[in-house]
Amino acid sequence: MTDEELKALEKEVKKNKRLASEQAMELHDLIEDRLPDAYGEIMGIAQATFDACKAWDDANKKFLAASGA
C-alpha cells in the first residue's frame, strides 16, 4: 500500500472518529437535557451513534491492518 493510500485511510479514520464523537454528543445532550420528554428520540439517536461508532471501528481496523500496526 502506498503512503498516499495510507494517508487516505488515516484521514477516513479521523473523519469517522469526529462523526462518532458528534453523535455521542447528541446522545449525551438527549440524556442530559431532553429526557424524559424526548424519549421517542432515543432509538434513532442511539442507532445513529452505533452506526457512526461502527463506521469508525471498521475504518480503524482497515487502517491498522494496512499500516501493520
N, C-alpha and C positions, 0 to 999 in steps of 0.2 A: 504494500500500500504506500502511495506517495505521501510526502509531507503535506501536500495540498489536500489530499483526501482525509488525512488525519485531522488537519485543522478544521475541515468542514464538519467532521464528526464531532469534534470538540465544541464547535460553535452550536451544533444541534443540541448537544447535552446542556450547554449553558442556557440556550433558549427554552428548552423544556423544563429546566430547573426553575427558571424565572416564572414560567406559566404555572407550574405546580405551586410555587410559593404564592402567587396571586390568588389561585383557587383556594389555597389553605387559609389565606387572609379573609376571603369571602365567607368561608365556612366559620371561621372564628368570629367574624362580625355577626353572622346569623346567630350564633350561640350566645354571644355576649350581649347583643343589643336588641335583637328582634324576637327572640323566643319568649313566651310560648305563642304569641300572636301569629308568627310566620311559620308555624310548624309544617305547613304544606310545602314549604320550600326545601325542607331537609333532604328529601330523596334526590331531587335534581341537583342540588349543590354538592351533596355527598358523592353522587355518581360522577359529576364533572371533576371533582377533586381527585377521585380514584383514577379516572381516565388520564388526567394530567400527570399524576404521580407514576402511573404505569408507563406512559409515553417517555417520561424521564428515565425510568429504570431500564426500559428497552434500549434507549439511545445510549445510556451509560454503559450497559453491558456490551453493546456493539463496539463502542469506543475502546473500552478496556481490552476486549479481545483483539481488536485491531492494533492497539498500541503495545500489546504484550505485557501490560501491567498486571 
